[in-house]
Amino acid sequence: PTPNDAKAWVDTAAQQNLNLLASNYAVSAAEETLRQRKAGHAPTLDAVATYQRGDNDALGFNNPNYTGQNYGGDVEQRSIGVQLNIPIYSGGLTSSQVREAYSRLSQSEQRRESLRRQLVENTRNLHRAVNTDVEQVQARKQSIISNQSALEATEIGYQVGTRNIVDVLDAQRQLYASVRDYNNTRYDYILDNLRLKQAAGTLNPGDLQDLSRYLKPDYNPDKDFLPPDLATAAQKNFERPAQR
């Protein structure tokens, strides 16, 4: 994998893994809920303003003895000030909500830490698996070459009478088995590589486009199961019947 450094992959996963990011948001939401619950104990100071307009009677200024020039006319009232609200004990409701918010925050933090530890371990294991897969692919490929040579030697021995048909069939079986193991290892490499990128949060459509290059729309299982650089030579061993 690129970069071939487990720590770099772990650092990237800690910053970009989608599940861990979601867990971070859950912790932030729990912290905000706790802040709001704790604010229920705090006094509040509000600015208030009022405005009224009406006639004397409507505003309660009706004085039957008053006959001045403003009697029966419009009256305006304006006021502005501050209002202090001090919460009193309400049966422990606010305290209970604060304790609940603390508990939810603690649970969110524990889930995030558990997810982080699991992510670190999983990322390291996947990085190790990808490197192992690369080595295994090369080893399986070399095994095909060795079994291919063994089959050719066995066929020659059969033709000159030093080997029998059972030896030839056994050599073919071993070659088929090595090809099967090679393809299985390639499959493991592809999946482990995608899983590593998914854990690190770097998986993107381009990776799937790269994967499509491994696929052949006209795949023929009878001919396309060998590595491309070995297909021509090895295919002859599968197609050529042993002759004596």
C-alpha positions as a Markdown table, in Angstrom:
| # | Residue | x | y | z |
|---|---|---|---|---|
| 1 | Pro | 0.0 | 0.0 | 0.0 |
| 2 | Thr | 1.1 | 3.6 | -0.5 |
| 3 | Pro | 2.4 | 4.9 | 1.7 |
| 4 | Asn | 3.9 | 1.7 | 3.1 |
| 5 | Asp | 3.8 | 3.0 | 6.7 |
| 6 | Ala | 1.3 | 1.6 | 9.1 |
| 7 | Lys | 1.4 | 4.8 | 11.3 |
| 8 | Ala | 0.6 | 7.0 | 8.3 |
| 9 | Trp | -2.5 | 4.9 | 7.6 |
| 10 | Val | -3.5 | 5.0 | 11.3 |
| 11 | Asp | -3.2 | 8.8 | 11.4 |
| 12 | Thr | -5.2 | 9.2 | 8.2 |
| 13 | Ala | -7.9 | 6.9 | 9.6 |
| 14 | Ala | -8.1 | 8.9 | 12.8 |
| 15 | Gln | -8.8 | 12.0 | 10.8 |
| 16 | Gln | -11.0 | 10.7 | 8.0 |
| 17 | Asn | -12.7 | 7.5 | 9.0 |
| 18 | Leu | -16.4 | 8.2 | 8.6 |
| 19 | Asn | -17.6 | 6.2 | 11.6 |
| 20 | Leu | -15.1 | 8.0 | 13.8 |
| 21 | Leu | -16.1 | 11.3 | 12.5 |
| 22 | Ala | -19.8 | 10.5 | 13.2 |
| 23 | Ser | -18.7 | 9.5 | 16.7 |
| 24 | Asn | -17.0 | 12.9 | 17.2 |
| 25 | Tyr | -20.2 | 14.7 | 16.2 |
| 26 | Ala | -22.1 | 12.6 | 18.7 |
| 27 | Val | -19.8 | 13.7 | 21.5 |
| 28 | Ser | -20.1 | 17.3 | 20.4 |
| 29 | Ala | -23.8 | 17.1 | 20.4 |
| 30 | Ala | -23.8 | 15.5 | 23.9 |
| 31 | Glu | -21.5 | 18.4 | 25.1 |
| 32 | Glu | -23.9 | 21.0 | 23.8 |
| 33 | Thr | -26.9 | 19.2 | 25.4 |
| 34 | Leu | -25.0 | 19.2 | 28.7 |
| 35 | Arg | -24.2 | 22.9 | 28.4 |
| 36 | Gln | -27.9 | 23.7 | 27.8 |
| 37 | Arg | -29.0 | 21.6 | 30.7 |
| 38 | Lys | -26.5 | 23.3 | 33.1 |
| 39 | Ala | -27.8 | 26.6 | 31.9 |
| 40 | Gly | -31.1 | 25.8 | 33.5 |
| 41 | His | -29.6 | 26.6 | 36.9 |
| 42 | Ala | -28.3 | 30.0 | 35.9 |
| 43 | Pro | -30.3 | 33.3 | 36.3 |
| 44 | Thr | -31.2 | 35.2 | 33.1 |
| 45 | Leu | -31.4 | 38.9 | 32.6 |
| 46 | Asp | -33.7 | 40.1 | 29.8 |
| 47 | Ala | -34.3 | 43.5 | 28.3 |
| 48 | Val | -38.0 | 44.3 | 28.1 |
| 49 | Ala | -39.9 | 47.2 | 26.5 |
| 50 | Thr | -43.6 | 48.0 | 26.3 |
| 51 | Tyr | -45.7 | 50.5 | 24.3 |
| 52 | Gln | -49.4 | 51.3 | 24.7 |
| 53 | Arg | -51.6 | 53.7 | 23.0 |
| 54 | Gly | -55.4 | 54.4 | 23.5 |
| 55 | Asp | -57.9 | 56.8 | 24.9 |
| 56 | Asn | -58.1 | 57.7 | 28.6 |
| 57 | Asp | -60.8 | 55.2 | 29.4 |
| 58 | Ala | -59.1 | 52.3 | 27.7 |
| 59 | Leu | -55.9 | 52.9 | 29.6 |
| 60 | Gly | -57.6 | 53.4 | 32.9 |
| 61 | Phe | -57.2 | 57.1 | 33.1 |
| 62 | Asn | -61.0 | 57.8 | 33.3 |
| 63 | Asn | -61.5 | 60.5 | 35.9 |
| 64 | Pro | -65.0 | 61.7 | 36.0 |
| 65 | Asn | -63.9 | 65.0 | 37.6 |
| 66 | Tyr | -61.4 | 65.7 | 34.9 |
| 67 | Thr | -62.6 | 67.9 | 32.1 |
| 68 | Gly | -59.3 | 69.2 | 30.7 |
| 69 | Gln | -58.4 | 69.5 | 27.1 |
| 70 | Asn | -56.9 | 66.0 | 27.0 |
| 71 | Tyr | -60.0 | 64.4 | 28.4 |
| 72 | Gly | -61.2 | 61.7 | 26.0 |
| 73 | Gly | -58.1 | 62.0 | 23.9 |
| 74 | Asp | -55.3 | 59.6 | 23.0 |
| 75 | Val | -52.7 | 58.6 | 25.6 |
| 76 | Glu | -49.4 | 56.8 | 24.9 |
| 77 | Gln | -47.4 | 54.8 | 27.4 |
| 78 | Arg | -43.8 | 53.7 | 26.9 |
| 79 | Ser | -41.5 | 51.7 | 29.2 |
| 80 | Ile | -38.1 | 50.0 | 29.0 |
| 81 | Gly | -36.2 | 48.1 | 31.5 |
| 82 | Val | -34.5 | 44.8 | 32.5 |
| 83 | Gln | -36.0 | 41.7 | 34.0 |
| 84 | Leu | -34.0 | 39.3 | 36.2 |
| 85 | Asn | -35.2 | 35.7 | 36.3 |
| 86 | Ile | -33.8 | 33.5 | 39.1 |
| 87 | Pro | -34.7 | 29.8 | 38.8 |
| 88 | Ile | -36.0 | 28.3 | 42.0 |
| 89 | Tyr | -35.9 | 24.7 | 43.0 |
| 90 | Ser | -38.4 | 22.7 | 40.9 |
| 91 | Gly | -38.4 | 19.3 | 42.4 |
| 92 | Gly | -34.9 | 18.4 | 41.1 |
| 93 | Leu | -35.9 | 18.4 | 37.4 |
| 94 | Thr | -33.0 | 20.5 | 36.2 |
| 95 | Ser | -30.5 | 18.6 | 38.4 |
| 96 | Ser | -31.9 | 15.3 | 37.0 |
| 97 | Gln | -31.5 | 16.6 | 33.4 |
| 98 | Val | -27.9 | 17.6 | 34.1 |
| 99 | Arg | -27.1 | 14.2 | 35.5 |
| 100 | Glu | -28.7 | 12.5 | 32.4 |
| 101 | Ala | -26.7 | 14.8 | 30.1 |
| 102 | Tyr | -23.5 | 13.9 | 31.9 |
| 103 | Ser | -24.3 | 10.2 | 31.6 |
| 104 | Arg | -25.0 | 10.5 | 27.8 |
| 105 | Leu | -21.8 | 12.4 | 27.3 |
| 106 | Ser | -19.8 | 9.8 | 29.1 |
| 107 | Gln | -21.4 | 7.0 | 27.0 |
| 108 | Ser | -20.7 | 8.9 | 23.8 |
| 109 | Glu | -17.0 | 9.4 | 24.8 |
| 110 | Gln | -16.7 | 5.7 | 25.7 |
| 111 | Arg | -18.1 | 4.6 | 22.4 |
| 112 | Arg | -15.8 | 7.0 | 20.6 |
| 113 | Glu | -12.7 | 5.7 | 22.4 |
| 114 | Ser | -13.8 | 2.0 | 21.8 |
| 115 | Leu | -14.3 | 2.8 | 18.1 |
| 116 | Arg | -10.9 | 4.6 | 17.9 |
| 117 | Arg | -9.0 | 1.7 | 19.5 |
| 118 | Gln | -10.8 | -0.8 | 17.2 |
| 119 | Leu | -10.0 | 1.3 | 14.2 |
| 120 | Val | -6.3 | 1.6 | 15.1 |
| 121 | Glu | -6.1 | -2.2 | 15.4 |
| 122 | Asn | -8.1 | -2.9 | 12.3 |
| 123 | Thr | -6.0 | -0.5 | 10.2 |
| 124 | Arg | -2.8 | -2.0 | 11.3 |
| 125 | Asn | -4.0 | -5.5 | 10.7 |
| 126 | Leu | -5.2 | -4.6 | 7.2 |
| 127 | His | -1.9 | -2.8 | 6.4 |
| 128 | Arg | -0.1 | -6.0 | 7.4 |
| 129 | Ala | -2.5 | -8.1 | 5.4 |
| 130 | Val | -2.0 | -6.1 | 2.2 |
| 131 | Asn | 1.8 | -6.4 | 2.5 |
| 132 | Thr | 1.4 | -10.2 | 3.1 |
| 133 | Asp | -0.9 | -10.5 | 0.1 |
| 134 | Val | 1.7 | -8.8 | -2.1 |
| 135 | Glu | 4.3 | -11.3 | -1.0 |
| 136 | Gln | 1.9 | -14.2 | -1.4 |
| 137 | Val | 1.0 | -13.1 | -4.9 |
| 138 | Gln | 4.6 | -13.3 | -5.9 |
| 139 | Ala | 5.1 | -16.6 | -4.2 |
| 140 | Arg | 2.0 | -18.1 | -5.8 |
| 141 | Lys | 3.2 | -16.9 | -9.2 |
| 142 | Gln | 6.5 | -18.5 | -8.7 |
| 143 | Ser | 4.7 | -21.7 | -7.7 |
| 144 | Ile | 2.9 | -21.7 | -11.1 |
| 145 | Ile | 6.3 | -21.4 | -12.9 |
| 146 | Ser | 7.7 | -24.3 | -10.8 |
| 147 | Asn | 4.7 | -26.5 | -11.3 |
| 148 | Gln | 4.6 | -25.6 | -15.0 |
| 149 | Ser | 8.2 | -26.8 | -15.4 |
| 150 | Ala | 7.4 | -29.9 | -13.4 |
| 151 | Leu | 4.5 | -30.8 | -15.7 |
| 152 | Glu | 6.7 | -30.3 | -18.8 |
| 153 | Ala | 9.3 | -32.6 | -17.3 |
| 154 | Thr | 6.7 | -35.2 | -16.3 |
| 155 | Glu | 5.2 | -35.2 | -19.8 |
| 156 | Ile | 8.7 | -35.7 | -21.3 |
| 157 | Gly | 9.2 | -38.6 | -18.9 |
| 158 | Tyr | 5.9 | -40.1 | -19.9 |
| 159 | Gln | 6.8 | -39.9 | -23.6 |
| 160 | Val | 10.1 | -41.7 | -23.0 |
| 161 | Gly | 8.5 | -44.2 | -20.6 |
| 162 | Thr | 10.0 | -43.2 | -17.3 |
| 163 | Arg | 6.6 | -41.7 | -16.0 |
| 164 | Asn | 3.1 | -43.0 | -16.2 |
| 165 | Ile | -0.2 | -41.2 | -16.9 |
| 166 | Val | -0.9 | -40.9 | -13.2 |
| 167 | Asp | 2.2 | -38.9 | -12.8 |
| 168 | Val | 1.1 | -36.6 | -15.6 |
| 169 | Leu | -2.4 | -36.1 | -14.2 |
| 170 | Asp | -0.9 | -35.4 | -10.7 |
| 171 | Ala | 1.4 | -32.8 | -12.2 |
| 172 | Gln | -1.5 | -31.2 | -14.0 |
| 173 | Arg | -3.5 | -31.2 | -10.7 |
| 174 | Gln | -0.7 | -29.4 | -8.9 |
| 175 | Leu | -0.4 | -26.8 | -11.6 |
| 176 | Tyr | -4.2 | -26.2 | -11.5 |
| 177 | Ala | -4.0 | -25.9 | -7.7 |
| 178 | Ser | -1.2 | -23.4 | -7.9 |
| 179 | Val | -3.2 | -21.3 | -10.4 |
| 180 | Arg | -6.2 | -21.5 | -8.1 |
| 181 | Asp | -4.1 | -20.4 | -5.1 |
| 182 | Tyr | -2.7 | -17.5 | -7.1 |
| 183 | Asn | -6.1 | -16.2 | -8.1 |
| 184 | Asn | -7.4 | -16.6 | -4.6 |
| 185 | Thr | -4.5 | -14.6 | -3.3 |
| 186 | Arg | -5.0 | -11.8 | -5.8 |
| 187 | Tyr | -8.7 | -11.7 | -4.8 |
| 188 | Asp | -7.6 | -11.4 | -1.1 |
| 189 | Tyr | -5.2 | -8.6 | -2.1 |
| 190 | Ile | -7.9 | -6.6 | -3.9 |
| 191 | Leu | -10.4 | -6.9 | -1.0 |
| 192 | Asp | -7.8 | -6.1 | 1.7 |
| 193 | Asn | -6.6 | -3.1 | -0.2 |
| 194 | Leu | -10.1 | -1.8 | -0.5 |
| 195 | Arg | -10.9 | -2.5 | 3.2 |
| 196 | Leu | -7.7 | -0.6 | 4.2 |
| 197 | Lys | -8.7 | 2.4 | 2.2 |
| 198 | Gln | -12.2 | 2.2 | 3.6 |
| 199 | Ala | -10.9 | 2.1 | 7.1 |
| 200 | Ala | -8.7 | 5.1 | 6.4 |
| 201 | Gly | -11.6 | 7.1 | 4.8 |
| 202 | Thr | -9.8 | 7.4 | 1.5 |
| 203 | Leu | -11.9 | 5.0 | -0.6 |
| 204 | Asn | -13.2 | 6.9 | -3.7 |
| 205 | Pro | -14.7 | 6.1 | -7.1 |
| 206 | Gly | -11.2 | 6.1 | -8.6 |
| 207 | Asp | -10.4 | 3.0 | -6.7 |
| 208 | Leu | -13.3 | 1.2 | -8.2 |
| 209 | Gln | -12.2 | 2.4 | -11.7 |
| 210 | Asp | -8.8 | 0.9 | -10.9 |
| 211 | Leu | -10.5 | -2.3 | -9.9 |
| 212 | Ser | -12.3 | -2.5 | -13.2 |
| 213 | Arg | -9.0 | -2.8 | -15.0 |
| 214 | Tyr | -8.6 | -6.2 | -13.4 |
| 215 | Leu | -11.9 | -7.3 | -14.9 |
| 216 | Lys | -12.3 | -8.5 | -18.5 |
| 217 | Pro | -15.7 | -8.1 | -20.1 |
| 218 | Asp | -15.0 | -11.2 | -22.3 |
| 219 | Tyr | -13.5 | -13.3 | -19.5 |
| 220 | Asn | -13.1 | -16.9 | -20.5 |
| 221 | Pro | -12.5 | -19.2 | -17.4 |
| 222 | Asp | -10.9 | -21.8 | -19.6 |
| 223 | Lys | -8.2 | -19.4 | -20.9 |
| 224 | Asp | -8.0 | -16.4 | -18.6 |
| 225 | Phe | -7.3 | -18.0 | -15.2 |
| 226 | Leu | -3.5 | -17.6 | -15.6 |
| 227 | Pro | -1.2 | -14.6 | -15.0 |
| 228 | Pro | -1.0 | -12.7 | -18.3 |
| 229 | Asp | 2.8 | -13.1 | -18.6 |
| 230 | Leu | 2.5 | -16.9 | -18.0 |
| 231 | Ala | -0.7 | -17.6 | -19.9 |
| 232 | Thr | 0.8 | -18.4 | -23.3 |
| 233 | Ala | 3.4 | -20.9 | -22.2 |
| 234 | Ala | 1.3 | -22.5 | -19.4 |
| 235 | Gln | -1.8 | -22.7 | -21.5 |
| 236 | Lys | -0.1 | -25.2 | -23.8 |
| 237 | Asn | 0.4 | -27.5 | -20.9 |
| 238 | Phe | -3.4 | -27.6 | -20.3 |
| 239 | Glu | -4.3 | -27.8 | -23.9 |
| 240 | Arg | -1.7 | -30.3 | -25.1 |
| 241 | Pro | -2.7 | -33.9 | -24.2 |
| 242 | Ala | 0.1 | -36.1 | -23.0 |
| 243 | Gln | 1.4 | -38.3 | -25.8 |
| 244 | Arg | 3.4 | -41.5 | -25.7 |
